[in-house]
Amino acid sequence: MDAKPKRRNIAEKGDTAEDLVLATLIGNGEDLGPIVRHAFEAERPGALLQQLKSVVRKKESEIEELCKTHYEEFILAVDELRGVLVDAEELKSVLSSDNYRLQEVGTALLIQLEELLESYSIKRNVTGAIKMTKTCVRVLDLCMKCNNYITEGQFYPALKTVELIEKNYLQNIPLKALKMVIEKTIPIMKSHIEKKVTSQFNEWLVHIRSSAKDIGQTAIGRTASARQRDGEILGRQRKAEEQNLSGFGDFTFSLEVEEIDEDSILKFDLTPLYRAYHIHTCLDLQEQFREYYYRNRLLQLTSDLQISSVQPFVESYQTFLAQTAGHFIVEDRVLRTAGGLLLPDQVETMWDTAVSKMTSVLDEQFSYMDSTTHLLLVKDYVTLLGATLKRYGYKVGAVLEVLDKSCDKYHELLLEECCLQITNILSNDTYEQMVIKKDTDYENNVLLFHLQTSDIMPAFPYIAPFSSMVPDACRIVRSFIKGSVDYLSYGMHTNYYDVLRKYLDKFLIDVLNKLMLNTIYGDAIGLSQAMQIAANIAFLERACDFFVRHAAQLCGIPVQSVERPQATLTAKVVLKTSRDAAYIALLGMVNTKLDEFMQLTQNINWTPEETSVSGNEYMNEVRIYLDTILSTAQQILSLDALYKVGSGAFEHISISIIAAFLSDNVKRFNANAVIAINNDLKMLENFSDERFHSTGLSEIYNESFRRCLIEARQLMNLLLSSQPENFMDPVIREKNYNALDYKKVASICEKFKDSADGIFGSLSNRNVKQSSRKKSMDMLKKKLKYFN
């Protein structure tokens, strides 16, 4: 058996390479498609066919050889297969018998199986029906809950229930009819919910509008209380600072700031709004609701900003402003808490609309007002409105600017009111020194306005150097300052002291000063009244420092900053000028009266034969009048004013004496007349010295009243001199006659005539004994004529 394969291998060695490759491929079961395709493409199919036939012959040869090799085994296998066939027949008979018995048994079981399958089918159907029924019952139960929620007004749970039905049950409802009914009902339910919520929201809109006034009044009231509390605290602080400056103690003061949660104080219900917005959001209608809310609130605001033409504005301004404040307080909370319901741009648009309308209304109403009280009431409420809404972030500058525009009108009205008050106190003043009987009156009328002349408390009753109009005028000025501060405070500008000082100057100059000057220059007052008015002006000038400090305190300015000289009022300088003008007017009145007495010199005998020892009568009248004037001035006027009045009066008398010699009524006079005038002058000089010392002026001034009579004195000395020609000596003239005028002296000397036996002799006709004097006087006359 081993030799046969060897022969085959030897035979195989004679095959070509192509035959071996083809045989290997066929033996491996590989695809011969590529080889066949290649043979046809190369146009050699015959060669391939020959090779395939050769392979077939080789395989047949191998099979033949294999059969020959295993012939005996094959015979044995066939015998065994026949034996197996017999066994198979027997087994078939057994199986047939068993199958018959099995069929008999299986038939009963098959009947039971069919019955079981039918039961399973029924059970499955019943289970499906139960499941469908439960689904429908669940859906119907949810529908009932939804209806109950809607009935109870619980719209959000109702919507959530509808949403649950839509998402989890609607597509799974087995009954088509029920499903269609529910699908049709859901939009109706949503629409119904929206209408109910919108209706409740509309009710809330009406309610919140009616509550806006109370909300605004409450907020503005809290602002007013806080402002009052701050004012009290600042007042105590100023008092402590003043005590520190005065050295009365070492005080410290601290401001306590109270943090207040406005939302916890201003309680108003936004729940219907939140609910409506939330429901509309759930319905996917939030944009529609936002627009609806904004449009309705804007309409409400527009309506609220319309003022009544029936009711006066001074009676309705609080309602008007409080309603507006309440509206925007509500909008602020909606903006902060409603989760995007209101946009900042929308609030700003509403605020711009309100500001435009409010400024227009305030401008118009302010133009109609003619009372400072009404202006101030409206102004205060406007500033409270501004301060209130500023805390909520609203820009209130444009509203406060309206107050600045009306500032001049307010002060014009305030000036008119104060002018009327000043006119009344001037007309009612007795121009008598004020008598103060007790210390409280002294504090209220003197110390309060810093009018005291001494730091020592006087004995009572105390006669003040001013009349009652001074403290009354100070009170009016103080009320003017308070009224001005009341209007200027809490406006656009925090530092309004300069504005206040401008109006204060205007009041003091254009009203108080002008009225007092009109009184002085009027014809209805006497000398003592003019003297008292001059004294009053001096004390009002002194009170200007108090006015400045008081204004600074009310404006919150440190008092030290206004105590500098450059910080004083212009009115103080004007009052000082008016005081000097009052002194001049007073002196003019005194001089006018003195002129009446000096007119009596026309009745003097200018060429008496004898010398009078007792003096002329007019001088006694002058002395009595001067004594009265100086005594009165000493009680009323300051020493400075007393000195001015006295100096002016004595100087006027001196001028009047010179004028008497120059008068056209005096054609000539002699030495006896000169001696009489000289005696009058000596009497007046002694009187002036006595009054200069008795009034205490000698302790202040070096030049006495006698100095004011120097011109008359030098003339008397010249006329009585034994060497009158010395007048022409520059050294002697500068020393003894520097107050005399050349022309006046020349005119007077031309009138000076005397008899030969006169005490000095005639300046033009002396005897031999007095020829030298005559020559001296003649020489003086010639020189004076030449000089002229």
Legacy VTK file of the C-alpha trace (Angstrom):
# vtk DataFile Version 3.0
C-alpha trace
ASCII
DATASET POLYDATA
POINTS 788 float
0.000 0.000 0.000
2.960 2.293 0.523
4.312 1.729 -2.981
1.239 3.167 -4.691
1.555 6.683 -3.348
5.167 6.706 -4.359
4.232 5.873 -7.903
1.675 8.602 -7.887
4.182 11.138 -6.689
6.605 10.055 -9.335
3.909 10.411 -11.925
3.051 13.828 -10.653
6.577 14.987 -11.127
6.075 14.766 -14.846
3.207 17.271 -14.878
3.671 20.786 -15.989
3.809 23.692 -13.524
0.416 25.010 -14.756
-1.197 21.644 -14.082
0.194 21.576 -10.558
-1.017 25.065 -9.799
-4.467 24.310 -11.159
-4.671 21.071 -9.234
-3.605 22.798 -6.030
-6.241 25.484 -6.441
-8.967 22.916 -7.054
-7.785 20.848 -4.140
-7.947 23.867 -1.867
-11.430 24.717 -3.061
-10.453 28.118 -4.308
-12.254 30.186 -6.914
-11.088 29.452 -10.488
-12.902 32.520 -11.888
-9.787 34.706 -12.239
-7.912 31.902 -14.052
-10.802 31.294 -16.422
-11.154 35.049 -17.073
-7.415 35.300 -17.662
-7.491 32.366 -20.146
-10.285 33.929 -22.165
-8.629 37.320 -22.097
-5.403 35.724 -23.316
-7.485 33.853 -25.955
-6.215 30.475 -24.732
-9.350 28.722 -23.443
-8.357 25.477 -25.151
-5.201 25.155 -23.121
-7.137 25.729 -19.922
-9.706 23.124 -20.955
-6.957 20.611 -21.623
-5.460 21.310 -18.238
-8.867 20.838 -16.544
-9.402 17.523 -18.320
-5.943 16.468 -17.270
-6.847 17.312 -13.648
-10.091 15.285 -13.959
-8.215 12.263 -15.298
-5.790 12.535 -12.444
-8.615 12.641 -9.882
-10.387 9.677 -11.403
-7.148 7.801 -11.303
-6.701 8.627 -7.658
-10.304 7.518 -6.834
-9.758 4.261 -8.659
-6.565 3.627 -6.853
-8.257 4.489 -3.529
-11.127 2.064 -4.138
-8.706 -0.676 -5.061
-6.757 0.000 -1.929
-9.838 -0.153 0.418
-11.904 -2.818 -1.338
-11.966 -5.219 1.587
-12.884 -2.601 4.105
-15.732 -1.504 1.837
-17.187 -5.035 1.654
-17.107 -5.265 5.423
-18.840 -1.954 5.752
-21.644 -3.016 3.419
-22.215 -6.134 5.472
-22.404 -4.128 8.610
-24.830 -1.687 6.975
-27.185 -4.569 6.136
-27.176 -5.573 9.771
-28.026 -2.098 10.785
-30.948 -2.013 8.348
-32.504 -4.992 10.105
-32.149 -3.254 13.454
-33.696 -0.129 12.002
-36.781 -2.022 10.884
-37.228 -3.397 14.362
-36.770 0.023 15.882
-39.327 1.476 13.459
-41.898 -1.073 14.576
-41.290 -0.213 18.199
-41.528 3.484 17.513
-44.812 3.062 15.661
-46.282 1.241 18.620
-45.058 3.884 21.021
-46.380 6.659 18.793
-49.851 5.156 18.798
-49.937 5.010 22.550
-48.589 8.598 22.702
-51.293 9.846 20.347
-53.918 8.367 22.541
-52.517 10.081 25.622
-51.717 13.466 23.837
-55.197 13.949 22.449
-56.651 14.570 25.920
-53.782 16.812 26.814
-54.155 18.776 23.583
-57.814 19.436 24.381
-56.793 20.763 27.824
-54.038 22.875 26.258
-56.504 24.503 23.904
-58.785 25.248 26.819
-55.807 26.719 28.744
-54.793 28.938 25.819
-58.340 30.203 25.545
-58.305 31.050 29.280
-55.026 32.899 28.840
-56.522 34.906 25.992
-59.541 35.843 28.085
-57.301 36.830 30.995
-55.168 39.011 28.715
-58.232 40.756 27.374
-59.648 41.332 30.861
-56.305 42.668 32.071
-56.119 45.073 29.124
-59.663 46.240 29.799
-58.878 46.837 33.452
-55.760 48.795 32.516
-57.676 50.920 30.032
-60.378 51.506 32.619
-57.815 52.597 35.224
-56.237 54.979 32.721
-59.578 56.537 31.939
-60.504 56.725 35.608
-57.143 58.410 36.361
-57.634 60.902 33.585
-61.179 61.653 34.659
-60.007 61.994 38.259
-57.387 64.524 37.139
-60.050 66.365 35.181
-62.225 66.560 38.283
-59.288 67.855 40.338
-58.609 70.453 37.692
-62.224 71.581 37.811
-62.116 71.767 41.605
-58.888 73.802 41.487
-60.437 76.215 39.040
-63.548 76.496 41.179
-61.410 77.230 44.253
-59.300 79.734 42.332
-56.149 77.602 42.569
-55.115 78.198 39.005
-51.503 77.091 39.228
-52.368 73.557 40.504
-55.047 73.444 37.822
-52.498 74.249 35.129
-50.044 71.726 36.519
-52.834 69.136 36.415
-53.608 70.006 32.795
-49.915 69.773 31.994
-49.781 66.351 33.662
-52.729 65.165 31.578
-51.119 66.470 28.400
-47.704 64.955 29.001
-48.478 61.624 30.667
-52.043 60.610 29.833
-53.436 62.320 26.785
-51.605 60.188 24.206
-52.284 57.013 26.213
-56.060 57.375 26.552
-57.441 54.170 24.966
-60.875 55.611 24.265
-60.791 57.801 21.200
-63.997 59.625 22.118
-62.693 60.494 25.586
-59.377 61.553 24.148
-61.064 63.874 21.661
-63.225 65.433 24.377
-60.221 66.085 26.618
-58.172 67.455 23.721
-60.980 69.887 22.947
-61.517 70.842 26.607
-57.891 71.624 27.543
-57.626 74.887 25.482
-60.996 75.959 26.865
-59.761 75.376 30.423
-56.556 77.333 29.771
-58.508 80.195 28.281
-60.864 80.188 31.239
-57.939 80.237 33.678
-56.343 83.118 31.805
-59.571 85.131 31.899
-60.067 84.495 35.603
-56.472 85.452 36.393
-56.701 88.551 34.201
-59.904 89.546 35.970
-58.233 89.209 39.365
-55.254 91.152 38.059
-57.535 93.947 36.838
-59.076 94.123 40.298
-55.564 94.390 41.730
-54.767 97.209 39.298
-57.739 99.171 40.610
-56.790 98.404 44.203
-53.105 99.297 43.860
-53.992 102.579 42.174
-56.342 103.493 45.003
-53.625 102.497 47.507
-50.846 104.463 45.775
-51.729 107.700 47.579
-51.490 106.031 51.008
-48.249 104.329 49.995
-46.766 107.644 48.831
-47.967 109.531 51.905
-46.505 106.888 54.194
-43.136 106.968 52.436
-43.059 110.774 52.320
-44.110 110.900 55.972
-41.175 108.699 56.928
-38.867 110.949 54.920
-40.274 113.975 56.749
-39.761 112.277 60.120
-36.204 111.358 59.185
-35.562 114.933 58.048
-36.953 116.303 61.300
-34.876 113.828 63.285
-31.741 114.773 61.355
-32.524 118.451 61.926
-32.816 117.905 65.661
-29.570 115.961 65.719
-27.761 118.660 63.712
-29.239 121.308 66.008
-27.839 119.549 69.066
-24.538 119.152 67.258
-24.387 122.878 66.459
-25.218 123.700 70.063
-22.439 121.416 71.263
-19.997 123.016 68.814
-20.970 126.496 69.991
-20.445 125.470 73.593
-17.040 124.093 72.677
-16.155 127.331 70.913
-17.407 129.360 73.872
-15.337 127.291 76.286
-18.328 126.114 78.336
-17.328 122.509 78.176
-15.876 119.694 76.177
-18.692 118.024 74.319
-18.552 115.238 71.796
-21.353 114.357 69.463
-21.918 111.506 67.099
-24.573 110.909 64.480
-26.378 107.568 64.626
-27.619 106.321 61.290
-30.624 104.019 61.454
-30.840 101.434 58.728
-34.440 101.004 57.611
-35.830 98.328 55.340
-38.368 100.187 53.250
-40.015 96.997 52.012
-40.786 95.916 55.559
-42.394 99.278 56.329
-44.328 99.946 53.126
-46.574 96.905 53.042
-48.685 96.386 49.958
-49.745 93.087 48.397
-48.251 92.129 45.044
-49.421 88.517 45.285
-52.143 88.868 42.619
-49.558 90.374 40.294
-47.046 87.596 40.955
-49.774 84.976 40.513
-51.033 86.493 37.265
-47.528 86.769 35.844
-46.696 83.210 36.886
-49.911 81.817 35.398
-49.295 83.648 32.131
-45.752 82.324 32.121
-47.084 78.817 32.541
-49.448 79.506 29.635
-46.461 80.774 27.633
-48.098 84.228 27.471
-45.544 86.155 29.536
-44.721 88.643 26.779
-48.392 89.389 26.269
-48.857 89.909 30.013
-45.787 92.154 30.281
-47.140 94.407 27.573
-50.598 94.355 29.156
-49.188 95.333 32.571
-46.980 98.091 31.222
-49.723 99.559 29.062
-52.262 99.656 31.911
-49.830 101.093 34.456
-48.802 103.791 31.974
-52.462 104.671 31.431
-52.987 104.855 35.196
-49.948 107.134 35.567
-51.158 109.415 32.786
-54.532 109.679 34.473
-52.973 110.331 37.891
-50.880 113.165 36.468
-53.986 115.108 35.413
-54.773 117.770 38.018
-58.258 118.902 38.852
-59.356 122.262 37.525
-62.057 122.509 40.190
-59.956 122.085 43.322
-57.175 124.626 44.028
-53.682 123.220 43.635
-52.711 124.182 47.198
-55.417 121.802 48.383
-54.616 118.958 45.984
-50.823 119.046 45.585
-50.212 116.510 48.357
-52.600 114.026 46.781
-51.088 114.702 43.353
-47.486 114.185 44.499
-48.225 111.338 46.927
-50.116 109.440 44.208
-47.122 109.794 41.897
-44.689 108.723 44.610
-46.806 105.692 45.474
-46.992 104.671 41.811
-43.220 104.614 41.406
-42.600 102.944 44.762
-44.823 100.104 43.556
-43.022 100.016 40.208
-39.649 99.847 41.954
-40.694 96.807 43.951
-42.208 95.185 40.869
-38.963 95.791 39.011
-36.935 94.210 41.824
-39.154 91.278 42.765
-41.358 90.290 39.819
-38.694 88.383 37.923
-38.472 90.329 34.687
-42.110 91.425 34.449
-40.981 95.060 34.156
-37.856 96.240 32.363
-35.656 99.119 33.615
-36.195 100.971 30.328
-39.940 100.834 30.819
-39.683 102.245 34.335
-37.396 104.977 33.055
-39.896 105.829 30.315
-42.704 106.109 32.859
-40.488 108.234 35.120
-39.562 110.563 32.262
-43.253 110.974 31.485
-44.011 111.763 35.123
-41.114 114.224 35.432
-42.171 116.058 32.292
-45.744 116.404 33.528
-44.807 117.298 37.119
-42.345 119.994 36.050
-44.946 121.457 33.703
-47.623 121.474 36.400
-45.303 122.925 39.052
-44.042 125.642 36.717
-47.585 126.658 35.872
-48.893 126.525 39.441
-45.900 128.382 40.877
-46.531 131.172 38.385
-50.065 131.563 39.792
-49.087 131.589 43.477
-48.786 134.885 45.320
-48.148 133.603 48.829
-44.837 132.503 50.287
-46.691 130.125 52.570
-48.214 128.285 49.615
-44.927 128.249 47.716
-43.079 126.939 50.740
-45.656 124.241 51.465
-45.524 122.940 47.903
-41.722 123.250 47.807
-41.318 121.271 51.025
-43.536 118.489 49.755
-41.727 118.427 46.410
-38.349 118.067 48.155
-39.776 115.318 50.349
-41.020 113.605 47.196
-37.561 113.982 45.654
-35.776 112.644 48.739
-38.205 109.723 48.965
-37.925 108.630 45.344
-34.178 109.255 45.286
-33.813 106.424 47.802
-35.428 104.166 45.207
-32.934 105.179 42.534
-35.017 107.700 40.599
-33.354 110.806 39.164
-35.146 113.796 40.713
-32.852 116.588 39.551
-35.279 117.904 36.928
-38.059 118.176 39.517
-35.847 120.064 41.967
-34.718 122.427 39.213
-38.271 123.776 39.117
-37.782 124.962 42.686
-34.600 126.798 41.703
-36.486 128.528 38.892
-39.082 129.786 41.382
-36.492 130.842 43.940
-36.469 134.488 42.824
-40.252 134.699 42.857
-40.421 133.214 46.346
-37.905 135.710 47.668
-39.683 138.578 45.941
-42.864 137.611 47.749
-40.921 137.129 50.968
-39.356 140.584 50.548
-42.794 142.103 50.018
-44.141 140.484 53.178
-41.125 141.516 55.246
-41.226 145.008 53.733
-44.806 145.378 54.938
-43.785 144.161 58.394
-40.833 146.563 58.556
-43.091 149.407 57.416
-45.534 148.572 60.191
-42.935 148.497 62.937
-41.434 151.774 61.709
-44.824 153.446 61.622
-45.717 152.090 65.051
-42.355 152.849 66.650
-42.355 155.662 69.211
-38.621 156.281 68.616
-38.088 156.243 72.328
-35.477 154.229 74.104
-36.712 150.764 74.952
-37.290 150.078 78.651
-36.525 146.471 79.621
-37.911 145.453 83.001
-36.729 141.858 83.452
-33.898 139.580 82.470
-35.997 137.399 80.131
-36.908 140.450 78.078
-33.233 141.409 78.048
-32.292 137.982 76.750
-35.018 137.989 74.095
-34.438 141.537 72.871
-30.740 142.212 73.454
-28.645 139.113 74.054
-30.457 137.073 71.420
-29.326 139.459 68.681
-25.946 140.333 70.217
-26.986 143.965 70.765
-25.461 144.259 74.232
-22.896 146.972 74.812
-21.416 145.126 77.803
-21.031 141.525 78.861
-22.261 142.425 82.351
-25.954 141.874 83.026
-27.412 145.330 83.719
-29.695 146.330 86.559
-33.395 146.444 85.806
-35.273 148.343 84.634
-32.714 148.806 81.860
-32.997 151.581 79.314
-31.641 150.307 76.023
-29.916 152.749 73.657
-32.271 151.687 70.847
-35.999 151.715 70.363
-38.279 148.690 70.167
-38.050 148.612 66.380
-34.493 147.230 66.504
-35.308 143.858 68.121
-38.553 143.758 66.145
-36.623 144.312 62.911
-34.071 141.705 63.963
-36.862 139.222 64.481
-38.203 139.985 61.033
-34.716 139.576 59.523
-34.317 136.312 61.391
-37.675 135.111 60.081
-36.565 136.159 56.581
-33.406 134.082 56.977
-35.459 131.156 58.251
-37.926 131.508 55.379
-35.109 131.710 52.857
-33.336 128.679 54.315
-36.624 126.778 54.355
-36.927 127.299 50.608
-33.276 126.828 49.684
-32.706 123.738 51.833
-33.040 120.230 50.399
-32.925 121.605 46.849
-30.462 121.005 44.038
-27.538 122.593 45.855
-26.253 121.423 49.195
-24.186 124.574 49.798
-26.665 127.427 49.447
-25.124 129.853 51.948
-23.891 132.209 49.212
-27.369 132.324 47.675
-28.900 133.036 51.079
-26.387 135.805 51.737
-27.261 137.402 48.391
-30.964 137.527 49.284
-30.178 138.655 52.832
-28.115 141.543 51.485
-30.961 142.449 49.153
-33.448 142.497 52.026
-31.251 144.534 54.355
-30.265 147.035 51.648
-33.357 147.366 49.481
-35.941 147.042 52.230
-34.713 147.720 55.734
-32.066 150.300 54.900
-34.210 152.051 52.305
-37.228 152.322 54.587
-35.146 153.727 57.421
-33.541 156.291 55.140
-36.991 157.267 53.859
-38.080 157.729 57.449
-35.064 159.887 58.228
-35.504 162.091 55.174
-39.251 162.377 55.710
-40.908 165.400 57.260
-42.772 163.529 59.967
-39.959 163.069 62.492
-38.330 165.360 64.970
-34.778 165.741 66.082
-34.964 163.173 68.880
-36.625 160.704 66.517
-33.901 161.203 63.926
-31.321 160.741 66.663
-32.988 157.504 67.738
-33.184 156.260 64.129
-29.463 156.966 63.693
-28.775 154.964 66.851
-31.053 152.178 65.645
-29.171 151.956 62.346
-25.911 151.634 64.269
-27.303 148.692 66.238
-28.732 147.083 63.115
-25.273 147.376 61.610
-23.919 145.548 64.643
-26.667 142.918 64.307
-25.395 142.043 60.806
-22.755 139.824 62.400
-25.522 137.949 64.195
-27.453 137.619 60.934
-24.401 136.125 59.214
-23.759 133.637 62.018
-27.427 132.714 62.213
-27.563 132.150 58.442
-24.404 130.043 58.597
-25.826 127.916 61.398
-29.056 127.265 59.522
-27.059 126.398 56.396
-24.790 124.036 58.317
-21.714 126.194 57.675
-19.037 126.355 60.409
-19.377 129.661 62.241
-15.609 130.174 62.117
-15.720 130.379 58.333
-18.066 133.387 58.359
-16.313 135.332 61.086
-13.595 136.494 58.708
-13.782 140.143 57.616
-14.211 139.228 53.960
-17.235 137.104 54.831
-19.273 140.028 56.158
-22.445 141.254 54.508
-22.408 144.039 51.961
-25.420 145.377 53.842
-23.219 146.063 56.845
-21.163 148.511 54.783
-24.346 150.014 53.361
-25.862 150.372 56.829
-22.677 152.015 57.995
-22.983 154.469 55.123
-26.630 155.008 55.998
-25.676 155.504 59.618
-23.249 158.225 58.545
-25.969 159.675 56.331
-28.286 159.610 59.333
-25.678 161.454 61.372
-25.382 163.987 58.558
-29.166 164.367 58.395
-29.289 164.644 62.176
-26.557 167.198 62.155
-28.396 169.041 59.394
-31.470 169.230 61.608
-29.361 170.450 64.503
-27.665 173.017 62.316
-31.012 174.164 60.947
-32.209 174.820 64.486
-28.922 176.505 65.341
-29.356 178.717 62.287
-32.618 179.905 63.781
-30.796 180.988 66.906
-27.878 182.425 65.003
-30.305 184.522 62.962
-30.748 186.505 66.174
-27.311 188.004 65.532
-29.076 190.330 63.107
-30.643 191.973 66.145
-27.234 192.674 67.711
-26.003 196.281 67.940
-22.772 196.033 65.952
-21.611 199.515 66.887
-22.369 199.855 70.590
-20.902 202.750 72.542
-20.250 200.550 75.553
-18.984 197.029 76.068
-21.534 194.419 77.193
-20.363 192.181 80.011
-23.309 189.750 80.155
-23.074 188.657 76.489
-25.748 188.478 73.829
-29.112 186.772 74.315
-28.791 184.455 71.278
-25.840 182.676 72.844
-27.921 181.711 75.876
-30.473 180.135 73.529
-27.676 178.308 71.706
-26.239 176.974 74.952
-29.590 175.779 76.208
-30.289 174.032 72.885
-26.840 172.456 72.726
-27.149 171.270 76.294
-30.466 169.605 75.449
-29.119 168.048 72.255
-25.925 166.736 73.798
-27.755 165.368 76.846
-30.219 163.544 74.609
-27.454 162.314 72.286
-25.458 161.089 75.266
-28.364 158.846 76.269
-29.135 157.596 72.756
-26.050 157.754 70.580
-22.690 156.113 70.877
-19.743 158.222 71.987
-18.494 158.262 68.435
-21.825 159.562 67.142
-22.048 161.990 70.058
-18.647 163.374 69.166
-19.658 163.751 65.525
-22.883 165.576 66.402
-21.187 167.808 68.963
-18.241 168.596 66.711
-20.533 169.348 63.817
-22.723 171.615 65.906
-19.850 173.623 67.378
-18.167 173.867 64.000
-21.423 175.111 62.493
-21.695 177.756 65.212
-18.148 178.835 64.436
-19.006 179.108 60.770
-22.191 180.996 61.647
-20.225 183.551 63.705
-17.934 184.141 60.731
-21.014 184.379 58.509
-22.522 186.938 60.858
-19.529 189.249 60.331
-19.748 188.666 56.571
-23.507 189.225 56.440
-24.731 192.024 54.181
-26.877 193.194 57.074
-23.714 194.122 58.986
-22.306 197.176 57.267
-19.773 198.004 59.999
-18.923 196.921 63.499
-16.695 198.260 66.223
-14.475 196.818 68.902
-17.240 196.799 71.472
-19.237 194.429 69.251
-16.152 192.264 68.783
-15.635 192.150 72.548
-19.278 191.119 73.041
-18.980 188.362 70.415
-15.701 187.318 72.019
-17.441 187.048 75.388
-20.132 184.891 73.713
-17.428 182.735 72.216
-15.642 182.316 75.536
-18.900 181.326 77.153
-19.439 178.740 74.361
-15.866 177.469 74.660
-16.234 176.934 78.386
-19.498 175.145 77.770
-17.907 172.924 75.100
-15.053 171.979 77.441
-17.443 171.130 80.215
-19.572 168.903 77.938
-16.486 167.323 76.380
-15.298 166.164 79.785
-18.674 165.367 81.341
-19.654 163.052 78.504
-16.439 161.060 78.791
-15.251 162.054 75.348
-12.014 163.387 76.789
-10.991 159.814 77.584
-11.257 158.825 73.919
-10.529 161.866 71.769
-7.611 164.249 71.985
-9.265 167.135 70.158
-12.050 168.727 72.194
-15.128 170.557 71.025
-13.205 173.816 71.538
-11.149 172.838 68.522
-14.270 173.059 66.381
-14.560 176.764 67.271
-11.032 177.504 66.089
-12.017 179.634 63.095
-14.169 181.989 65.190
-11.545 182.045 67.915
-8.732 182.985 65.509
-10.909 185.740 64.018
-11.610 187.146 67.460
-7.923 187.006 68.309
-7.048 188.761 65.061
-9.647 191.512 65.517
-8.576 192.086 69.103
-4.850 191.847 68.358
-2.593 194.895 68.848
-0.546 193.779 65.852
-2.997 192.594 63.219
-0.398 192.989 60.480
1.265 189.832 61.807
-1.469 187.953 59.935
0.597 188.506 56.825
3.631 186.834 58.357
3.522 183.249 57.051
5.055 181.812 60.185
2.736 183.649 62.548
-0.278 183.058 60.300
0.419 179.313 60.139
0.792 179.236 63.898
-2.059 181.526 65.030
-4.422 182.042 62.095
-4.212 178.896 59.938
-8.008 178.395 60.008
-8.801 181.827 58.545
-9.448 182.557 54.899
-7.773 185.578 53.251
-10.865 186.779 51.487
-13.098 186.475 54.530
-10.565 188.312 56.678
-10.279 191.097 54.074
-14.053 191.504 53.886
-14.412 191.560 57.661
-11.540 194.022 58.136
-13.205 196.404 55.697
-16.212 196.545 58.051
-14.147 197.028 61.210
-14.409 200.746 62.191
-14.081 202.466 65.535
-13.908 206.001 67.193
-10.646 207.590 68.324
-11.302 206.955 71.960
-12.329 203.401 71.359
-10.612 200.659 73.185
-8.431 199.855 70.152
-8.945 202.990 68.211
-10.015 203.072 64.580
-8.047 201.015 62.142
-8.300 203.962 59.742
-8.283 207.049 61.962
-6.179 206.733 65.143
-4.671 209.557 67.216
-0.988 209.990 67.642
-0.845 207.680 70.661
-2.284 204.858 68.577
-0.781 205.771 65.236
1.336 202.621 65.170
-1.766 200.412 65.548
-3.516 202.361 62.853
-0.584 201.949 60.585
-0.524 198.222 61.321
-4.199 197.758 60.435
-3.882 199.938 57.352
-0.885 197.920 56.297
-2.893 194.668 56.810
-5.763 195.988 54.715
-3.440 197.054 51.924
-1.673 193.733 51.914
-4.954 191.832 51.926
-6.197 193.936 49.024
-2.996 193.302 47.152
-3.223 189.586 47.930
-6.781 189.403 46.705
LINES 1 789
788 0 1 2 3 4 5 6 7 8 9 10 11 12 13 14 15 16 17 18 19 20 21 22 23 24 25 26 27 28 29 30 31 32 33 34 35 36 37 38 39 40 41 42 43 44 45 46 47 48 49 50 51 52 53 54 55 56 57 58 59 60 61 62 63 64 65 66 67 68 69 70 71 72 73 74 75 76 77 78 79 80 81 82 83 84 85 86 87 88 89 90 91 92 93 94 95 96 97 98 99 100 101 102 103 104 105 106 107 108 109 110 111 112 113 114 115 116 117 118 119 120 121 122 123 124 125 126 127 128 129 130 131 132 133 134 135 136 137 138 139 140 141 142 143 144 145 146 147 148 149 150 151 152 153 154 155 156 157 158 159 160 161 162 163 164 165 166 167 168 169 170 171 172 173 174 175 176 177 178 179 180 181 182 183 184 185 186 187 188 189 190 191 192 193 194 195 196 197 198 199 200 201 202 203 204 205 206 207 208 209 210 211 212 213 214 215 216 217 218 219 220 221 222 223 224 225 226 227 228 229 230 231 232 233 234 235 236 237 238 239 240 241 242 243 244 245 246 247 248 249 250 251 252 253 254 255 256 257 258 259 260 261 262 263 264 265 266 267 268 269 270 271 272 273 274 275 276 277 278 279 280 281 282 283 284 285 286 287 288 289 290 291 292 293 294 295 296 297 298 299 300 301 302 303 304 305 306 307 308 309 310 311 312 313 314 315 316 317 318 319 320 321 322 323 324 325 326 327 328 329 330 331 332 333 334 335 336 337 338 339 340 341 342 343 344 345 346 347 348 349 350 351 352 353 354 355 356 357 358 359 360 361 362 363 364 365 366 367 368 369 370 371 372 373 374 375 376 377 378 379 380 381 382 383 384 385 386 387 388 389 390 391 392 393 394 395 396 397 398 399 400 401 402 403 404 405 406 407 408 409 410 411 412 413 414 415 416 417 418 419 420 421 422 423 424 425 426 427 428 429 430 431 432 433 434 435 436 437 438 439 440 441 442 443 444 445 446 447 448 449 450 451 452 453 454 455 456 457 458 459 460 461 462 463 464 465 466 467 468 469 470 471 472 473 474 475 476 477 478 479 480 481 482 483 484 485 486 487 488 489 490 491 492 493 494 495 496 497 498 499 500 501 502 503 504 505 506 507 508 509 510 511 512 513 514 515 516 517 518 519 520 521 522 523 524 525 526 527 528 529 530 531 532 533 534 535 536 537 538 539 540 541 542 543 544 545 546 547 548 549 550 551 552 553 554 555 556 557 558 559 560 561 562 563 564 565 566 567 568 569 570 571 572 573 574 575 576 577 578 579 580 581 582 583 584 585 586 587 588 589 590 591 592 593 594 595 596 597 598 599 600 601 602 603 604 605 606 607 608 609 610 611 612 613 614 615 616 617 618 619 620 621 622 623 624 625 626 627 628 629 630 631 632 633 634 635 636 637 638 639 640 641 642 643 644 645 646 647 648 649 650 651 652 653 654 655 656 657 658 659 660 661 662 663 664 665 666 667 668 669 670 671 672 673 674 675 676 677 678 679 680 681 682 683 684 685 686 687 688 689 690 691 692 693 694 695 696 697 698 699 700 701 702 703 704 705 706 707 708 709 710 711 712 713 714 715 716 717 718 719 720 721 722 723 724 725 726 727 728 729 730 731 732 733 734 735 736 737 738 739 740 741 742 743 744 745 746 747 748 749 750 751 752 753 754 755 756 757 758 759 760 761 762 763 764 765 766 767 768 769 770 771 772 773 774 775 776 777 778 779 780 781 782 783 784 785 786 787
